[in-house]
Amino acid sequence: MIERPRRLRRSAALRRLVAETRLNPAELILPMFVKEGIDEPAEISSMPGVRQHTLDSLRKAAHEAVEAGVGGLVLFGVPAAKDERGSAADDPNGIMQRALRDLSSDLGDATVLMTDLCLDEYTSHGHCGLLTPSGEVDNDSTLERYASIAVAQAEAGSQVVAPSGMMDGQVRAIRAALDGAGYQDVPIMAYSAKYASAFYGPFRDAAECAPQFGDRAAYQQDPANARESLREIRLDLEEGADLVMVKPAGAYLDVVRQVRDLVDVPVAAYQVSGEYAMIEAAAARGWIDRDRAIHESLVSIKRAGADLILTYWATEVARSL
């Protein structure tokens, strides 16, 4: 007998019926940038279609995402003033906390409000922690800042905090702070496998967080390593992480798969700004089919094992599904 797998590929309806991997809007998370001190949303030239929002435009875009069925929103704040210690990050009147209060009031439990928990958007030097006199990122003093930021975000309405700084012990410090402040029910989505990637460039335009000197290779992971990611994942889970993340997604699908096979908690993967920008740029030149490329890129991340996908196309894709 001749095997004929093509029988199940003959029509779009058949292919849809037997598809092994399906995207669901509820599994998509939309990253959003809110900037202090602007009167109109600002387009990001390296990320066509993505904006730095005002508080008002953030509320509008958040409503649109929720109406489309997007499962969650993750917020990044861009303050008007920065200093060495990132004071605006845990300021009750800081841009992140103001945005959280607005969205909590507007949306209630209609979506999951998540917050990036880091210092790079808030520090004048652009690094993810406090610096020693020699210019190194001081791991342990940075943990104190992360703990304070976590509590400030939870008080303002964050439903999930997402520490992205890759400091050793950050999940333990944040869990202890949240529990001590009475927020024991706020989950932690740990950026457990975050690589020192070249694909973050456009994000640094959006969050205005490029390092003023050096790079982040001393604390983010080496792209050459995968076993190290599994060690980071295990440590974060031991410290109290509720969800774990791989970032970036597209160039690290092997890591997504290994993490999915290792753990029994939800696995998120972040389709980062460079992945977004490459597809948008190629599509704008007519080199690829934009819609098909977007869908294929997301299906590949889901197929690799991600339960949740952070993507700048979340609202658009949710509407199409």
TASUL-V861837 format. One record per residue. N is the residue number from 1. RES is the residue in one small letter. SS is DSSP state (2 for helix, 1 for strand, 0 for the rest). Layout:
{{N/RES/SS} {N/RES/SS}}
//
This chain:
{{1/m/0} {2/i/0} {3/e/0} {4/r/0} {5/p/2} {6/r/2} {7/r/2} {8/l/2} {9/r/2} {10/r/0} {11/s/0} {12/a/2} {13/a/2} {14/l/2} {15/r/2} {16/r/2} {17/l/2} {18/v/0} {19/a/0} {20/e/0} {21/t/0} {22/r/0} {23/l/0} {24/n/0} {25/p/2} {26/a/2} {27/e/2} {28/l/1} {29/i/1} {30/l/1} {31/p/1} {32/m/1} {33/f/1} {34/v/1} {35/k/1} {36/e/0} {37/g/0} {38/i/0} {39/d/0} {40/e/0} {41/p/0} {42/a/1} {43/e/1} {44/i/0} {45/s/0} {46/s/0} {47/m/0} {48/p/0} {49/g/0} {50/v/0} {51/r/1} {52/q/1} {53/h/1} {54/t/0} {55/l/2} {56/d/2} {57/s/2} {58/l/2} {59/r/2} {60/k/2} {61/a/2} {62/a/2} {63/h/2} {64/e/2} {65/a/2} {66/v/2} {67/e/2} {68/a/2} {69/g/0} {70/v/0} {71/g/0} {72/g/1} {73/l/1} {74/v/1} {75/l/1} {76/f/1} {77/g/1} {78/v/1} {79/p/0} {80/a/0} {81/a/0} {82/k/0} {83/d/1} {84/e/0} {85/r/0} {86/g/0} {87/s/2} {88/a/2} {89/a/2} {90/d/2} {91/d/0} {92/p/0} {93/n/0} {94/g/0} {95/i/2} {96/m/2} {97/q/2} {98/r/2} {99/a/2} {100/l/2} {101/r/2} {102/d/2} {103/l/2} {104/s/2} {105/s/2} {106/d/2} {107/l/2} {108/g/0} {109/d/0} {110/a/0} {111/t/0} {112/v/1} {113/l/1} {114/m/1} {115/t/1} {116/d/1} {117/l/1} {118/c/0} {119/l/0} {120/d/0} {121/e/0} {122/y/0} {123/t/1} {124/s/0} {125/h/0} {126/g/0} {127/h/0} {128/c/0} {129/g/0} {130/l/0} {131/l/1} {132/t/0} {133/p/0} {134/s/0} {135/g/0} {136/e/0} {137/v/1} {138/d/0} {139/n/2} {140/d/2} {141/s/2} {142/t/2} {143/l/2} {144/e/2} {145/r/2} {146/y/2} {147/a/2} {148/s/2} {149/i/2} {150/a/2} {151/v/2} {152/a/2} {153/q/2} {154/a/2} {155/e/2} {156/a/2} {157/g/0} {158/s/0} {159/q/0} {160/v/1} {161/v/1} {162/a/1} {163/p/1} {164/s/0} {165/g/0} {166/m/0} {167/m/0} {168/d/0} {169/g/0} {170/q/2} {171/v/2} {172/r/2} {173/a/2} {174/i/2} {175/r/2} {176/a/2} {177/a/2} {178/l/2} {179/d/2} {180/g/2} {181/a/0} {182/g/0} {183/y/0} {184/q/0} {185/d/0} {186/v/0} {187/p/1} {188/i/1} {189/m/1} {190/a/1} {191/y/1} {192/s/1} {193/a/1} {194/k/1} {195/y/1} {196/a/0} {197/s/0} {198/a/2} {199/f/2} {200/y/2} {201/g/2} {202/p/2} {203/f/2} {204/r/2} {205/d/2} {206/a/2} {207/a/2} {208/e/0} {209/c/0} {210/a/0} {211/p/0} {212/q/0} {213/f/0} {214/g/0} {215/d/0} {216/r/0} {217/a/0} {218/a/0} {219/y/0} {220/q/0} {221/q/1} {222/d/0} {223/p/0} {224/a/0} {225/n/0} {226/a/0} {227/r/2} {228/e/2} {229/s/2} {230/l/2} {231/r/2} {232/e/2} {233/i/2} {234/r/2} {235/l/2} {236/d/2} {237/l/2} {238/e/2} {239/e/2} {240/g/0} {241/a/0} {242/d/0} {243/l/1} {244/v/1} {245/m/1} {246/v/1} {247/k/1} {248/p/0} {249/a/0} {250/g/2} {251/a/2} {252/y/2} {253/l/2} {254/d/2} {255/v/2} {256/v/2} {257/r/2} {258/q/2} {259/v/2} {260/r/2} {261/d/2} {262/l/2} {263/v/0} {264/d/0} {265/v/0} {266/p/0} {267/v/1} {268/a/1} {269/a/1} {270/y/1} {271/q/0} {272/v/0} {273/s/2} {274/g/2} {275/e/2} {276/y/2} {277/a/2} {278/m/2} {279/i/2} {280/e/2} {281/a/2} {282/a/2} {283/a/2} {284/a/2} {285/r/0} {286/g/0} {287/w/0} {288/i/0} {289/d/0} {290/r/2} {291/d/2} {292/r/2} {293/a/2} {294/i/2} {295/h/2} {296/e/2} {297/s/2} {298/l/2} {299/v/2} {300/s/2} {301/i/2} {302/k/2} {303/r/2} {304/a/2} {305/g/0} {306/a/0} {307/d/0} {308/l/1} {309/i/1} {310/l/1} {311/t/0} {312/y/0} {313/w/0} {314/a/2} {315/t/2} {316/e/2} {317/v/2} {318/a/2} {319/r/2} {320/s/2} {321/l/0}}
//
